[in-house]
Amino acid sequence: MPADPAPGPKHKQFECSGCGAVLEFDPAQGLLKCTHCGHTEAVPAAPTGGISSHSLDEYVNRAAGQSVAPITEQALQAQCTGCGSVVHFEPPEVAGACPFCGANIVDQPKAADPLVAPDGVLPFRVEKEKALGEVRQWLQSRWFAPNALKRVARQEGIAGVYLPFWTYDSDTVSNYSGARGEHYYETETYTDNEGRTQTRQVMRTAWYPVTGQVSRAFQNVLVAASKSVAEKRLDALEPWDLEDLNPYEPAFLAGFKAQRYQLELPEGFEHAKRVMASQIQSDVRSDIGGDEQQVNEIDTAYLNSLFRHLLLPCWVGAYRFRGNLFQIVVNARTGEVQGERPFSAWKIAFLVITILAAIVLVSLFTKH
């Protein structure tokens, strides 16, 4: 029987046993570290039993109030009026600037609303300074980037955020109809350029209608539940080392923010179906066989569907240039950087002028 997706909220106030100051999770050591005296403590041990998966059908069919809980007992949330993102954070952390659009969050924080409780978390592994170094290196490979982009590489330019993801497991059974194409060859007579009669082999295709059924068990189909970062950019951050997931423990969030999911669970499953459809189509073509395949229709049933709510770590920076928003995102497990940047018109113009001047000088030198 699948576990309930909404266990009671977990929270402890993480205070230093030495001086009473706040403890934050330290990616370098994988420990809680005091922000005042540097004392470290181990992250509380996770409960036994591993990371639970939950029945998607049971969640969808039950009352919403039975399926949700606050992310922690004392978490606050604030919504950015610029991009609409909702971020959770633990006091004494403050809302500050929105990591996704750079706007100052001016709305008064409130107690966090209930949500489908997280099941697993990948803790931060890449420290902020190392992430900044990766961003600077990424910037060096971007010619013609405006100076405004360089502000993202400063200490205050990026923020640590856990982004929400869904994973889905599902057993699929797909009935299909289509056609199998088999090649054969015929001898064709033709006249060449010199008027001589010649023969050649020409490939033809014979088509035969087919029907059949394929099945596949999908596991850990990962779907980003954030709309604040472009899907293609989040996809490019993969792979994630999901084999190192930890059961959800609020201590990992100490000192970081967590974004509330923007893609609801049923909507996320529809996205997962589109991901699965590509593999199912490949299975159908393989099952049809022959030299060519035509797929007319596929009808798929999704059985024993399960889900998990995961939090994956990123360093996120945002800036505006000439009224447009640009983002840089760093995978806080691998250091992979993905981002976008505009082209600086004056830098391009300067390069063109420099090249033209060099051509003129070379021409003059050659003449002399």
N, C-alpha and C positions, 0 to 999 in steps of 0.2 A: 504494500500500500504506500503510495508516495507520501512523503512528508508534507506537512502544512507549509505553504510558502511564506507564512507570516508568523514566525516565532516572536515571542515578546521582545520588545526593544532592548538592546544591550547597551549599557553605558557605565563607565566608571570615570570619576574625575581623576585624571592622571596627574598626580602631584608628586614632586620630588620628595623622597623619604628623608633627604638630607636637609633641604632648606625650605621645602614647601612651595617652591616655584613650579611653573608649568613644565610638564614633560612634552616633548615633541618627538615624532618618529624620525630617526636619523637613517637615511638611505644607505650611507656608507657602512654603518655597523649593523644595521638591521635591528636596532635596539631603540628604546625610548631614552631620550637624552634631555637633561635639564637645561633649559634656556639660560639659567643663571649661574649655576656652579659647575656644569658639565658632567654631573653624576649620571650614570647610565643604569637602566633597568631593563630586564627582559620583557618582551611583549607577552602578555598573559597567554597561557597555553590554550590552544584551540580545543573545543570539545571533541571527543572521539566520535567516529562515525563518518568523517570526511565531509564532502560538500554535497548537500542534498540536491536532487532534481525533483521537479514537481509536475504533476499531471496538468497539461494545458487545458484539457476539457473540463477538469474539475474547477480550475480557476475561473474559466470563462462562464461556467454555469452557476457558480456560487455567487452570493451577494458580495458586492465590492467591499463592504465593510468588514467582511470576514477574512479578507485576503491581504490587508495592508497594515502597516505599522510605521511609526516614525523611525528614521534611520538610526537615531539614538535618543535617549530621553531628554537631553539638554541641547540638542542641535538647534541652531537657528537657520533660517533661510532668508534670502533676499532675492528680489527679482530685478534684473536690469531693464530699465525703461528703454534702453537703446536697442537691444536685440531680443529681449524677452526671456533670456536664459535665467533659470533659477539655480542658485548655488546654495549648498548646505555648508555650514562651518560650525566649529565648536568654539565657544568663548575660551580664552580671551581673543581669539582670532576675530577680525572684523571683515565686513563685506568688501570695503575698499573699492578698487577699480575692477570692472568686469574683465576677466581674462580673455573673453571671446571677442569683444569689440573695443576694449580700452576705455569705455565711458565710465565715469564715476557712478557707482551705485548709490543713488540718493534716497531710495525708498527705505523706510524704517524696517530693520530686520524683525521677523516674528518667529514664533515657535514653528519648527519644521512640520509641514503637512505629512500625513501618512502616505506611504508608498509601498509598492511590493518590496519587501525587505531584501537587501542584498544577500546572496548566498556565498559568494566568494570574492576575494580581492587579491590582486597582484600588487604587492607593496612596491613603493618607489625603490629603485636600485641606483639610478643615475642621480648624483647630487646636482644641486643647482649650478654650482660653478662649472662642473663638467658639462652640463647641458649648455651653458652659455658658451663654453669653448667650442662645442659642436656647432652652435649657431654661428659663431664668428668664422669658423672654418667654412661653413656653408656660404656665408656672405662673401668670402674671398673668391668663391667660384662664380659669383653672380656679377658679371660686368654690367655697367650702366645702371646699377641700382641707385636710387636716390638716397641722400644722406639721412632722410627721415627713417629709413629702414634700419640704420645702424643703432638707433635708440633701443631697438628690441634686444640688442646684444648687451645692454647694460644690466646691472643687477636687478633693477626694478622693472625690467622689460618683460620678464616672463613670470608666470605663477604656476605653482604645482596644483593640478586638478585631477581628481579621479573622474574619468568619463564613464558613463553607463553603457553597458552592452547587454544584449540577450544572447543566450545560446540555446539552440533547439536540437533535440533528437527526435527522429521520426522514422517509423517503418513505412515504406511506400510500396504500393502495388499499382502498377500502371498498365492498363489495357490500351492497345494501340491498333491503328489501321494505317496501311501505307502500301508501298510497292517496292519490289526488289528488281533492280536492273542488272541484267547479265549481258556482258559484251560478247559479240560474235563478229566474224569478218566475212565480207563478200568481195568477190573479184569484180573490179570495175574497169571498163575499157575507156580510154581517152586518147586524144590526139595531142602530141607534144608540139613544141614551137616549130619544129622542122617538118611538121605534117605527117609524122610517122604514128602509127597506131601502137599504143602501149597499154599495159594492164597494171593495176595496182590493187593492194588490199585496203579496204575501207572498213573502219570499225562501225558497227551498228549496236544498238542497245535494245534488247527485248525486255519488256516490263511485265511483271507478274504481281497481281494483288496479294497482299499478305495481311494477316492479323496475328496478334500475339500478346504476350504479357511478360513484363519484366518486374523485378522487385529489387529493392535496395534498402539497407538500414543506414540512415544518416545519423552522424553523431557530431555534436559541437559545431553546428552551423552558426557562425558568429555574425551577429547583426548589431551595428552601432545604433544606440538609442539616443544619440545626440544629433540635433539638427544645426547646432551652432558651429560645427566644423564640417566642411564639405566631405561627403561620403568618399569621394575618390582619394582625398587626402588621408582619411583614416584608414582606408584600405591599403594605401601605400606604406603605412606604418607597420604593417604585418611583416614577419610573423610575431605573434605573441606566444610566450612560453607558458601556455595554459596548463601544462603538466606541473608547473610550480605554484598553482593557485593555492591560496590559504583560505580556510573557512573564514567567513566574515567576522572581523574583530575590530571594534571601533578604535583601538589603539593605533592601527595603521593609518587612520585618518588624522591623528593628532598633528596639527601644524599645517594641514592641507585642506583644500576645499573639495567638495564632491558635487558634481552636477546632477540635478534631478533629471530622470529620463524624459525626453520629449516625444519619443516614439512609444506608444502604448503597446502592451504585450501582444494583443491580437494583430495589430498593424505590423508589428515586428515579424510575426509568423508569416504574414502574407509576403513580406520581403524575403524571408527565408525560403519560401516556396519558389520564388523566382530564382534564387541561388540553386536550389535543388533541381529545378527544371532543366538547367543546362546539362547536369550530369545524367538526368533521366533521358533526355533526348539522345545523348551519346550512347547510353545503354540500349535504347531502342534501335538506333542505326546499327549497332553491333549485332543485335539480335536478328534484324532483318537480313543482314549479310549481303552477299552478292557483290557486284562491282560498283553499283550506285544504289542509293536509297532515296525514296520519297516518303516523308512522314506526313500523313494527312490529319491525323487526330490522335491525341494522347489524353486519356482520362485517368487521373491519379487519385487514389485514396490514401489518406495519411492516417496511420494507426499508431496507437501507443505514443502519442506525441508528448514530450517532456520539455521543460524549460528551466533555465537558471538565470538569475540576475547577477551580473558581474560588474565589478569596478576595476578599471584598468588605468594605470597612471600615465599622465602626460605633463610636460611643461608646455604652456601655451602663452603666446605673445600676440598682441594685435596692435596695429597702428593705422592711421588714416593718412592718405596722400591724395590731395586734390579732390577731397570729398568721397573717395572710395576706401573701403575697408580691406586690409590685407592681414593675413594671419601666418604665423609660423608655429608648428607643432613638433614637439620632440617626444619620441617614444622613451619614457623614463625607465625602461628596462634595457633597451639596446643602444640608445643614443641616436637612433635614426631620425633625421631631420626632414620634414616636409614643409613646404611653404610656397608662397607666391610673392612676387614683387613686381612693381611697375618699372618701366624704363625711364631713366632720366633723360629728357630731351636735350638739355644743355650739355650733358656728358657725351651724348652721341654726337652732337654738333661739334663739340670741342675735338673729338677724335677725328671727325671728318676733316675739319680745318687743319689739324695737325698732319694728317696723311697728305692732304693737298699741298701743304707747305713743304713737306718732305719731298714730294714729287717735283715741285718747282726747283728746290735746291739741288736735287740730283740732276735735273735737266740742265741747270746753269753750270754745275760742276762739270758735266759731260761735255758741254760746248767749249768750256775753257780748256 
